[in-house]
Amino acid sequence: MSMFVFLSKKIAIPNGIKLRTVSWDNDQGWIAFPAPATAAASPDGKKPAEAAATSNLSMNQTLEGHSGAVVVSKWNEQHRKLTTSDQYGLIIVWILYKGVWYEEMINNRNKSVVADMEWSKDGQRICIIYEDGAVIVGSVDGNRIWGKELKNTNLAYNILFGLMNGELHYYDGTGTFLSKLPVYCSDNATTLKISAMDWYNGSNGYVEPKAPCLAIAFENGKIQIMRDDKDQSPLVLDTNMRFLNIKWNNFGSVLAVSGIQFARSSQGEEKEVSVVQFYDPFGQYLRSLKVPGRKITSLSWEHGGLRIALAVDSFIYFANIRPNYKWCFFAQDVIAYGFQKYDQPETTVVYWNTRTNEKHAKLVNKLSLMAAHGEYCLLVSKADDTGENYVLTVSNAIGTAIETRHVHFAPKTVKITKTHVIAASADTCSAGNSGCLPKIIRKKEGGLKDRLFHIDDVGDTINLEIPLLNLETSNTNPTTIFALNCNSTRLAILDVSGVLKMLELGKRSSAGNTGSHITSSNIVEGGKLFEFERKDVWDIEWATDNPESFAIMEKTQPVTCSGYIGTFDNLQVKTFLLDDSSKIRKSIKGASSLARFEIPSIITNISLQEASTTSNKRPTRLWKLLADTSLETLDLSMAQKAFVRTLDYKGLQFLKKLEKLSGDTNKQRAEIATYFGHTETAEKIYLEMDRKDLAIDLRTQMGDWFRVVQLIKSGGSGDDVMLEKAWVQAVTYYLQGRNTRAYEKLEQVIYSVAESSPLLVFVTVGLCDQAVSAYIKAGDVKSAIDTCVQLNRWNMAVDLAEAHRFQGIESLLATYAAQLLEKNKIVTAIELYRKANYCQKSARLLYDLAEQSAKENKNPLHTKKFHVLAALEVERYHQLTKSRKTPAASDNEVIGALEGLLAEEKGSAMETKFLDNVWRGAEAYHFYILAQRQFYNGNVAGAMRTSLHLKNYEDIIEPLKIYSLLALAAFHYNHFATCSSAFIKLEALETFTEAERDAVEQLAISIFTKFTPSNPPGFEIACSNCGHGILDSDTSCSSCNFTFPTCIASGRPIYESIHFMCQTCKHRAIETEIAGLNCCPLCHSTL
């Protein structure tokens, strides 16, 4: 990972107060820093992604409460609180309420000053350490949890303490000493003092599994980076700085280190310079930033990790970070970008077609680099976790691998061209033909032959001829980014300090050099450096159609954009916002190059003739811009010249129309506005001229007949013929929009006309209630019923048939249901019966589905749901019966049809089961599932108790399943008498074969030869009905024969008189067991 950093803003503190702390790491954008005798917070506000690079403060608020200088400030991100402490030891906790910060808590130990404090990862606890060695751990509500006296303590993070003598002590959450961490940064036996510590808590995941996250800085300028407190091989960095401060960003991907470095000026004088260095978690140096001022006393990252605040003397400097993401743009519309997820070690690479919005995701092991050209993308990934073997994969626009190569070095940069794939490290370069190319091209180049050579010169820029890799030119210049223009004549060089320069590539004069041996004699003069330089640049892209045009991303760019350049052609730059890969969006800046703004500037400041001279050197697109500008300034001759250069015949015809209006500037301006598509502007000009007729003609030509009607109705000119013509055209639009009726007003007409009126024949468009009302008003009951049947409103059809004694609706319903069942559309038939309020029929079908699911041994949860739905239908049947909304008894014809459909006999035992024991099947499978859940959760007592209830449901669930589950639960609960009874039931099953029965008997013998078939004594309680003593597992009292209800949440008997009862299924549960649930465990109705 690489990055670019630059200073973007400076804030001065009033009265020159020296800053000792600054804190910014919260998701609301608030910055806390000391102001005169107070602690001040300034929110940076939420900005759109296009302006993420700016640092404008939108609000300031002074927090009054401290009488001394604030020395420590920490944010509690989870609870959105700010904790500050001043030079007198006063601690204040601030809370945000309705946009204003208020004091929530105040604490002052009155013995020492706070050295440091940190909130826990979940924001529930805070650890405060004082300079005298006292440590206090408190909760977020202000209560003290524990405290200790640790002498010589200087800094603290959570429960890792750094002592003034350089020792690192590790404590657990209760304050118990665990271990002492070793220090690896000491050059000799002398002790080192700790300068700063920071431990990333992993709240946003890690860049890699087991990535280092604990950084400890010492006064000798070295930093010890560890994976955790048990890391025996930490990384040690020598920053060559003093007075260090360190801070991880909120993703643990970058460590910022500030300090003072000694540098030598151009005059040879040695001076102190404030510097911020950036490292990745593995100690890889990323970038340095020089900061004005004497000393950086504090630093803090923005929550998104794209900015950092630095407290320097009496100023706050803001620096912007532009990371170098793993991404590329190719195949005209496809962007490929890689990002890391917390829950997987691999890198996710998404191929997103920005035109079709199709996305294809691939997993790549430790992706390091990406590049693209034409239709293909190149990925560089590590082959294994150890060693220096890397894989180069060429893929297409959907992520399918076309070719794979292995290299035995770690590439630092890669490129792919039409013919070659090139990978280079710090000292090695490998180039080979791309296997994804057409065969004819590969044959011309002599086949697939890779070349590998070693580089001995450091910081040199060398120019090699492809495909022989002959050395043409060489220049010395340490760089980070190279960019070659479209005809390979110029090279853009971006060095490590962000300075962009241009290099003209020289030509190789020596002939016969085969490239097999590269020496200094092959190097010729060339590579002239242009007198061009841009500072604070982090990205560059050459135009694909002009070798002299390029687009750059820099600190002071003319167009504000925080995206990354994808392509640049035809004076159009496509940029992509990559700062949040989960919300990546495409942002196309139309013609957003320098030339796009150059022509209007020239036209404004100089003559159009000079602008035309400039356009002669530029692409055709600039002539189009010149034509548009000339029209806006009414310079028709220059516009004609521009239209000729662009071969715009339509524009020339338009100029002829404008010449006919010479002398009337307003009409010309209105026509030009219409030409550019600014219809509103053109209409406004006509109305200001008091020419409404021209405005109407304009809207007529545009086909905007609604606006034509509005203009005519507004008064003035216009006649009935024009209005009639407008309405005729408007009717076509109403028809296209299917807006041909005002149905609500038509419904009101139903009740205002006389009965049997032909006006009551309501043309339906899915409005069943209104259509039925109209037909009933007109006395056509049959049409009303047919409408209900057509729109699948069977309940209304049945009600109408009963109310008007209409015969035949039941037979029609039965015939339709029979057709559905013949096609095995059982669910549709159930819906049909439900809509017709034939609940007992829909319940019968649901019971059949439940029995079929049980026979096929499907998921017991699905079987339970079928039983629950059937029971709910029966309950609805009872409710409709009480309210007298059940369909009337059918005649003999209908009964015969339904009996043929469902094979039903009136008054059968099955019908009784439906109506009287509606919840029995649901109870059986509910307790069956509950017992298994309790068993696998380790609650074997509850599993056995629930399994005992299943003995009452042998007619629903197979006895084999019931007694197998009971025997298993009883065995693990050490109730061997119950287990023995279950084995007896299993051995008596008639469905067993002799081999199966022998196996069960052998298992029983092996168990009960070791364990006595007896149950341990249970806990005795008093019967809530008679007071007689019973066991806590008994479901009924042996004295009064009172049966206790069963808790549907736990399977336990309910002995309490006050308990919960579901209003839907009327089943009961213990209050403590049902607490916290949102729905009934049995019927799943909302509580």
Secondary structure as GFF3:
##gff-version 3
##sequence-region A 1 1087
A	DSSP	beta_strand	3	12	.	.	.	ID=ss1
A	DSSP	three_ten_helix	14	16	.	.	.	ID=ss2
A	DSSP	beta_strand	30	35	.	.	.	ID=ss3
A	DSSP	beta_strand	38	43	.	.	.	ID=ss4
A	DSSP	three_ten_helix	49	51	.	.	.	ID=ss5
A	DSSP	beta_strand	61	63	.	.	.	ID=ss6
A	DSSP	beta_strand	70	76	.	.	.	ID=ss7
A	DSSP	beta_strand	81	86	.	.	.	ID=ss8
A	DSSP	beta_strand	90	97	.	.	.	ID=ss9
A	DSSP	beta_strand	100	108	.	.	.	ID=ss10
A	DSSP	beta_strand	114	119	.	.	.	ID=ss11
A	DSSP	beta_strand	125	130	.	.	.	ID=ss12
A	DSSP	beta_strand	134	139	.	.	.	ID=ss13
A	DSSP	beta_strand	144	149	.	.	.	ID=ss14
A	DSSP	beta_strand	153	157	.	.	.	ID=ss15
A	DSSP	beta_strand	160	163	.	.	.	ID=ss16
A	DSSP	beta_strand	168	171	.	.	.	ID=ss17
A	DSSP	beta_strand	177	181	.	.	.	ID=ss18
A	DSSP	beta_strand	194	199	.	.	.	ID=ss19
A	DSSP	beta_strand	214	218	.	.	.	ID=ss20
A	DSSP	beta_strand	222	226	.	.	.	ID=ss21
A	DSSP	beta_strand	235	238	.	.	.	ID=ss22
A	DSSP	beta_strand	242	248	.	.	.	ID=ss23
A	DSSP	beta_strand	255	264	.	.	.	ID=ss24
A	DSSP	beta_strand	270	279	.	.	.	ID=ss25
A	DSSP	beta_strand	285	291	.	.	.	ID=ss26
A	DSSP	beta_strand	296	301	.	.	.	ID=ss27
A	DSSP	beta_strand	307	312	.	.	.	ID=ss28
A	DSSP	beta_strand	315	323	.	.	.	ID=ss29
A	DSSP	beta_strand	327	330	.	.	.	ID=ss30
A	DSSP	beta_strand	334	340	.	.	.	ID=ss31
A	DSSP	beta_strand	347	353	.	.	.	ID=ss32
A	DSSP	beta_strand	358	364	.	.	.	ID=ss33
A	DSSP	beta_strand	367	373	.	.	.	ID=ss34
A	DSSP	beta_strand	376	382	.	.	.	ID=ss35
A	DSSP	beta_strand	390	395	.	.	.	ID=ss36
A	DSSP	beta_strand	401	407	.	.	.	ID=ss37
A	DSSP	beta_strand	413	416	.	.	.	ID=ss38
A	DSSP	beta_strand	420	424	.	.	.	ID=ss39
A	DSSP	beta_strand	428	433	.	.	.	ID=ss40
A	DSSP	alpha_helix	439	444	.	.	.	ID=ss41
A	DSSP	beta_strand	451	454	.	.	.	ID=ss42
A	DSSP	beta_strand	460	465	.	.	.	ID=ss43
A	DSSP	beta_strand	470	476	.	.	.	ID=ss44
A	DSSP	beta_strand	479	484	.	.	.	ID=ss45
A	DSSP	beta_strand	490	495	.	.	.	ID=ss46
A	DSSP	beta_strand	500	504	.	.	.	ID=ss47
A	DSSP	three_ten_helix	520	522	.	.	.	ID=ss48
A	DSSP	beta_strand	528	534	.	.	.	ID=ss49
A	DSSP	beta_strand	537	542	.	.	.	ID=ss50
A	DSSP	beta_strand	550	554	.	.	.	ID=ss51
A	DSSP	beta_strand	564	569	.	.	.	ID=ss52
A	DSSP	beta_strand	572	577	.	.	.	ID=ss53
A	DSSP	three_ten_helix	581	583	.	.	.	ID=ss54
A	DSSP	beta_strand	585	589	.	.	.	ID=ss55
A	DSSP	alpha_helix	594	605	.	.	.	ID=ss56
A	DSSP	alpha_helix	608	615	.	.	.	ID=ss57
A	DSSP	alpha_helix	620	632	.	.	.	ID=ss58
A	DSSP	alpha_helix	636	645	.	.	.	ID=ss59
A	DSSP	alpha_helix	649	659	.	.	.	ID=ss60
A	DSSP	alpha_helix	665	675	.	.	.	ID=ss61
A	DSSP	alpha_helix	679	688	.	.	.	ID=ss62
A	DSSP	alpha_helix	692	702	.	.	.	ID=ss63
A	DSSP	alpha_helix	705	713	.	.	.	ID=ss64
A	DSSP	alpha_helix	720	736	.	.	.	ID=ss65
A	DSSP	alpha_helix	743	750	.	.	.	ID=ss66
A	DSSP	three_ten_helix	758	760	.	.	.	ID=ss67
A	DSSP	alpha_helix	768	778	.	.	.	ID=ss68
A	DSSP	alpha_helix	781	790	.	.	.	ID=ss69
A	DSSP	alpha_helix	794	803	.	.	.	ID=ss70
A	DSSP	alpha_helix	809	822	.	.	.	ID=ss71
A	DSSP	alpha_helix	826	835	.	.	.	ID=ss72
A	DSSP	alpha_helix	839	855	.	.	.	ID=ss73
A	DSSP	alpha_helix	860	882	.	.	.	ID=ss74
A	DSSP	alpha_helix	892	902	.	.	.	ID=ss75
A	DSSP	alpha_helix	909	916	.	.	.	ID=ss76
A	DSSP	alpha_helix	920	936	.	.	.	ID=ss77
A	DSSP	alpha_helix	940	949	.	.	.	ID=ss78
A	DSSP	three_ten_helix	950	953	.	.	.	ID=ss79
A	DSSP	alpha_helix	959	972	.	.	.	ID=ss80
A	DSSP	alpha_helix	976	987	.	.	.	ID=ss81
A	DSSP	alpha_helix	994	1008	.	.	.	ID=ss82
A	DSSP	beta_strand	1020	1022	.	.	.	ID=ss83
A	DSSP	beta_strand	1029	1031	.	.	.	ID=ss84
A	DSSP	beta_strand	1060	1061	.	.	.	ID=ss85
A	DSSP	beta_strand	1068	1069	.	.	.	ID=ss86
A	DSSP	alpha_helix	1071	1074	.	.	.	ID=ss87
###
